[in-house]
Amino acid sequence: EVARGPMRRLVAKARETAFVGVLNGRRVTILDVVESEEDLKVTSPIGTRVPLLAGALGKVFLAHMEEERARELLAQKGLPRYTEKSITDLDAYLRELKRVRQEGVAFDDEEYLTGIRAVAAYIETPVPPPAALWIVGFSATLTKEKMQEIAPLIKEAAEEIAKGLTGGT
């Protein structure tokens, strides 16, 4: 409910589908979806469980964990190669997590699904489980330039959702 308004505004500006999900073990469960109005769009039903290390999502959740816990998690299973663009080198992935911590947003350039890009931001929640907001689109429409344009919008929407959850203004 709290996420609906910010998600709708984000979708109106980005013209891509928005999702909110929570970390549930080694998976992320989709809690809400606002679909793009475009004829061709990427979507997934509420309740879908996505692997934690799926592209931008994994980066945004791991970047907000204690570094030791993130390293532990990565060491347990290793980094899966979903596509040719998946980051499978631990040092490269840790550098990417550092960038996510600094910039507050994670990018997925066809790292989880070929032809699909995503931008994600962490939602500061007052109580567990950790949550995230992300936009997903086809690489033809969600260009690298558009991903950069969406980054501040998604951070703003995630902050707005967080304020709604804590009762802040």
N, C-alpha and C positions, 0 to 999 in steps of 0.2 A: 504493500500500500504506500509506504513512505517513498519507495523507489520509483513508483509509476510516473509521477510528474517529471522528475529529472530525466528519466529514461525516454519519455515521449519527446521532450525538448531536444535531447541529444539525437534521437533518431530523425527528427525533423531537420536538424542542421546537417547531420552526417549522411543521411539517406542510406544508411546501412542498418542491419538488425542489431539491437542491444540486448544483452543478457546480464542478469545478476545471479551469482551462485555462491555457495558456501563450501569451504573445505571440509571434507568428510573422509577422514583417513587419508588414503592415497588417491582419492578421487574428488572431483568438484561436482556438486549436485546443482543443476540449474533450478533456481527458485522462481524466476520471472523472465519473460521474453516480451519485447516490444518489436514487432516485425517492421521492416522497411516497407514503404508504400510502393517501392519499385516492383515491376513485374517479375524480374529475376532477382532472387534474394537468397541468402543463406539463412536457414532457420533450424531449430531443434526444439522438441517439446519440453515443457516444464517436467522436471523429474529425471531428465537425462543425466547420466553420470559420465563425466569426462575424465580421462586420466590426468593426474596432478601435473605431470610433466609435459602436457600438451601445450606447446608454444607459449604464448604470452601469459596464459594463466599460471603455469608453473613458475615462471619468472617472477610474477607479481607476488605470489604467495611465498616463495622461497626467499625473496628479497626482504620480506617482512618477518622472517624467522630469525632467531639467533643464528649467527653464521655457523657455529659449531653444529647445530641441529640440521641446518640446510646441508652442510657437507656430509653429515652422517646419512641423511636421507638419500643423497646422491650416490654415496659410496655403496649403500645397500643394494640398489638395483642397477646402478649405472644410468647413463643417459641414452634413452632409446633412439634409434634412427627411424623416425616415422617417414621422412622424405630425404631426398638428396640434400636439402638445405637445413636439416636438423643439426643443432649444435650438439656434438657428441664428445667434444674435448672438455674435460672438467675445468681446466684453467680458463678456457675461453668462456665457458658458461658462468664461472664465478666472476669474471670481468663484466659479463653482461648483467649479472645481479647487482654489481656495484653501480653500474650505470643506471639501473632501474631505481636503486635507492636514492641516487643523486637527482634524477629527473622526475621520479614519481610516476612513471608510466612505462609499460612494457610493450614491445612490438613483437609480432610474429609474421615473418616474411616467408610464408609457405613452409614453415618448419614442422607443422603438425599435419596439414593436409595440402597436397599439391593444388595450386590455383586459388588458395584461400589465404587471406591475411587477416590479422587481428590487432587491436590495440586494447590494452587492459590497464585498469587502475585499481588500487587497493581501497577498500572501504573500511575506515576506522570504525569498529563496532565496540559498543560499551561492554559487551560480554561475548565469549566464544559462541559459535565458531567464527573464524575469520571469513570475510566476504570480499568479493570483487565485482567490478562492473567491467564489461567488455563489449566491444563492437566487432562484428565479423562481416567480411564481404569478399567478393570475388576479386582476385588480383587485378582484373581488368578495370574494375570500378574503384576499388580501394587501393589507389596507387600509393607509392612511397611518399609522394608529395602530400596527398590527402591524409595519410597516416600522421604526418607531422602537423597538419592543420587541425586534426581531430584531437591530438594529444592534450592541449590545454582544455578543450571542451569536456573530455572524458574525466580529467582530473577535477574540474569544477563540478561536474555532475556527481562524482563519487563523494566529494566534500559535502555537497548539498544533501545527499542521502545520509551520510554520517551524522550531520547536524540534526536531521529529522529523527534519526534513531536515538540520539542523546537528548532530544528535546531542546537543543540549542537553536540559536537564530543566526 
